[in-house]
Amino acid sequence: MSIDKRNMHAIKAFLKDYLDLRKDKDDELKTVDSIRKGVEFKGANLWILIFAVFMASFGLNVNSTAVIIGAMLISPLMGPIMGVGLSVGLNDFELMKRSLKSFFITTGFCVLTSTIYFLFTPIAEAQSELLARTSPSIYDIFIALMGGMAGIVALSTKEKGNVIPGVAIATALMPPLCTAGYGIASGNLAYFLGAFYLYFINSVFISLATFVGVRLLHFQRKQFVDKVREKHVRNYIIIVVILTMCPAFYLTIDMIKGAFFETEANRFIAQELSFVNTQVIDKKIDYDKKELRVALLGPEVTNEQLAEARERLKKYKLKDAQLTVMQGINNQELDVSTVKAMILEDFYKNSEARIKEQTEKIGELEQQLKQSERYEDMTTMIAPEMKALYPNVSSVALSRTLEVQIDSMKTDTLVMAVLSFTKRPNNKEIDKIEQWLVARLRISSVKLVVE
């Protein structure tokens, strides 16, 4: 066997040993049964969900992250979503029907509960935690996929741990539903659609991850005695999956395109609209309208320069985008409040950086001061001891100092002890004193100067 083949065999053995999921796999029937039980939403489960929705709505309303996380921890919303993925993986059409029914019922109750809350709450203003759930990003898809995979792997192992609550928090299923309720209560269709879109995307990709996990873990699929019925069931499942996944994939592709558009637009603004003594103080990127609106502060940029910049839009795959540049504070289209906000933001960032730098410097100085005070205290402490052990010692001084090697410019921090004697000791006595100082001061070495 060649060296390359031996290496490949060793790598495969290593990966199999560390990445094989089947050796930790729990009884398959227990895993399937636990997911089946989580699908049903009646009685206590439904009331827990309603209370959790009230908690999450309150957290979004008062901008409390802790309350939102607490609500997601007690919410049993993951059950039907994982049930859909499991049913597809097992070819279990009955489980799919139950899971979808529970999914729609729980979704309806969540939206209804949050709508009732936001209709009667005295705090009508949308807070940052709520606004964050109105516009999904590409990262939400990856979080849902990875979260779903973590969930099914954890449920299928013997030591399940606390993964499912973590997945519920990371994928944030409940806050979008509460935000959708806020959209209905406030009559804001954009909030409702954006939040519901985020919830739908999360749900679909958690189900997809569950399905993939079930297939990778080789769960036993449901077998039918009647092969014709089995074919019909499989066709029904395929139809339901396609009807569910097609909108999600279409919206996801559109989201990915929007993310790329925004990334390239930001890169274009940073690189091509950077003129001498001119600063970009505001920018708005609209993927749907394919528009870039930029506000500049400083000397006016000529039309020729802007024309050249527009020509370079192609370089960033933005040839269909429209660039609108606003210059001058007096321009009516320029949002002065945005300018103020950006100036304050820059001031805050600069102040924060200076404070951090000064805090670190103060910390270093305090450390040096402590070291200096330590040796001052040690000098006072060991003086009587030295007098008793070495009567010829007339004075002692301890300090921490920096030594520089002239040839190499190498630096080293050392402790220096300066001793004065009424009668100069011999070399043997000096060595003995040096050893005593090292032991007494609990240091590795000392530089002894005899006067």
Residue pairs with C-beta under 8 A, 6 or more apart in sequence:
1 9
21 153
21 156
21 157
21 216
21 217
22 217
22 218
24 157
24 158
24 159
25 156
25 157
25 158
25 217
26 156
26 157
26 158
26 160
28 156
28 219
28 220
31 155
31 156
31 219
32 86
32 90
32 219
34 155
35 79
35 82
35 83
35 86
35 155
36 83
36 86
36 95
37 79
38 76
38 78
38 79
38 80
38 82
38 83
39 79
39 80
39 83
39 95
39 98
39 99
39 102
40 79
40 98
40 102
41 49
41 76
41 79
41 80
41 102
41 105
41 106
45 76
46 106
46 109
48 74
48 75
48 76
49 75
49 76
49 77
49 106
49 109
49 110
50 109
50 113
51 74
52 71
52 72
52 74
52 75
52 77
52 174
53 71
53 75
53 109
53 110
53 113
53 114
53 117
53 174
53 177
53 178
54 113
54 117
55 67
55 70
55 71
55 74
56 67
56 68
56 71
56 72
56 75
56 114
56 174
56 175
56 178
57 113
57 114
57 117
57 118
57 121
57 178
57 181
57 182
58 64
58 67
58 117
59 65
59 66
59 67
59 68
59 70
59 71
59 129
60 68
60 127
60 129
60 130
60 133
60 175
60 178
60 179
60 182
61 117
61 118
61 121
61 123
61 127
61 130
62 123
62 127
63 127
63 128
63 129
63 130
64 129
65 129
68 129
68 175
69 169
71 174
72 165
72 168
72 169
72 172
72 173
72 174
72 175
73 165
73 168
73 169
75 168
75 173
75 174
77 106
77 110
77 168
77 173
77 174
78 151
78 164
78 167
78 168
78 173
78 206
79 102
80 99
80 100
80 102
80 103
80 106
81 99
81 103
81 173
81 203
81 206
81 207
81 210
82 148
82 151
82 152
82 155
82 206
82 207
82 210
83 95
83 96
83 98
83 99
83 102
83 103
84 96
84 99
84 100
84 103
84 207
84 210
85 148
85 152
85 206
85 207
85 208
85 209
85 210
85 211
85 213
85 214
86 92
86 95
86 99
86 152
86 210
86 211
86 214
87 93
87 95
87 96
87 99
87 237
88 96
88 207
88 211
88 214
88 237
88 241
89 210
89 211
89 213
89 214
89 215
89 219
89 221
90 214
90 219
90 220
90 221
90 222
91 221
91 222
91 230
91 233
91 234
91 237
92 222
93 233
93 236
93 237
96 237
96 240
100 240
103 203
107 177
107 199
110 174
110 177
110 178
110 181
111 177
111 180
111 181
111 184
112 181
113 181
114 177
114 178
114 179
114 180
114 181
114 182
114 185
115 181
115 182
115 184
115 185
116 181
117 178
117 181
117 185
118 181
118 182
118 184
118 185
118 186
119 185
124 186
126 182
126 186
126 191
129 175
130 175
130 178
130 179
130 182
133 172
133 175
133 176
133 178
133 179
133 194
133 195
133 198
134 179
134 183
134 190
134 191
134 194
134 195
134 198
135 194
135 198
136 194
136 197
136 198
136 201
136 255
137 255
137 259
138 252
138 255
138 256
138 259
140 171
140 172
140 198
140 201
140 202
141 201
141 205
141 252
141 255
143 170
143 171
143 202
144 171
144 201
144 202
144 203
144 204
144 205
144 206
144 209
145 205
145 206
145 208
145 209
146 209
147 166
147 167
147 170
147 171
147 206
147 209
148 167
148 171
148 205
148 206
148 207
148 208
148 209
148 210
148 213
149 209
149 212
149 213
150 163
150 166
150 167
151 163
151 164
151 167
151 206
151 209
151 210
151 213
152 209
152 210
152 213
152 214
152 217
153 163
153 213
153 217
154 160
154 161
154 163
154 164
155 163
155 164
156 213
156 217
167 206
168 174
171 202
171 206
172 198
172 202
173 199
173 202
173 203
173 206
176 195
176 196
176 198
176 199
176 202
177 195
177 196
177 199
179 191
179 194
179 195
180 191
180 192
180 195
180 196
180 199
182 188
182 191
182 195
183 189
183 190
183 191
183 192
183 193
183 194
183 195
184 192
197 251
200 247
200 248
200 251
201 248
201 251
201 252
201 255
204 244
204 245
204 248
205 248
207 244
208 245
223 230
224 230
224 233
257 287
258 287
260 317
261 285
261 287
261 290
261 318
261 321
262 285
262 287
264 316
264 317
264 318
265 285
265 292
265 316
265 318
265 321
266 283
266 285
267 316
268 292
268 312
268 313
268 316
268 318
269 280
269 283
269 292
269 294
270 280
272 309
272 312
272 316
273 280
273 294
273 296
273 309
273 325
274 280
275 296
275 298
275 299
275 301
275 305
276 299
277 298
277 299
278 296
278 297
278 298
278 299
278 301
279 296
279 297
279 298
280 294
280 295
280 296
281 295
281 296
281 297
281 338
281 339
281 342
282 293
282 294
282 295
282 334
282 335
282 338
282 339
282 342
283 292
283 293
283 294
283 295
284 291
284 292
284 293
284 294
285 291
285 292
285 293
286 292
286 293
289 322
290 320
290 321
290 322
291 321
291 322
291 324
292 318
292 321
292 322
292 323
292 324
293 324
293 326
294 323
294 324
294 325
294 326
295 325
295 326
295 327
295 331
295 334
295 335
295 338
295 339
296 325
296 326
296 327
297 327
297 329
297 339
300 327
300 328
301 325
301 327
306 323
306 325
309 323
310 323
313 319
313 321
313 323
326 333
326 334
328 334
329 336
329 339
371 400
372 399
372 400
375 398
375 399
375 400
375 415
376 398
378 398
378 441
379 396
379 397
379 398
382 396
382 398
382 437
382 440
382 441
383 396
385 440
386 393
386 396
386 419
387 393
389 436
390 425
390 429
390 433
392 421
392 422
392 423
392 425
393 419
393 420
393 421
394 420
394 421
394 422
395 418
395 419
395 420
396 417
396 418
396 419
396 420
397 417
397 418
397 419
398 415
398 416
398 417
398 441
399 415
399 416
399 418
400 413
400 414
400 415
400 416
401 413
401 414
401 415
401 416
402 411
402 412
402 413
402 414
403 411
403 412
403 413
403 414
403 447
404 410
404 411
405 411
405 412
414 445
414 446
414 447
415 441
415 443
415 445
415 446
415 447
416 446
416 447
416 449
417 437
417 446
417 447
417 448
417 449
418 449
418 451
419 433
419 448
419 449
419 450
419 451
420 451
421 450
421 451
424 450
425 433
425 450
430 448
430 450
433 448
434 446
434 448
437 446
437 448
438 444
438 445
438 446
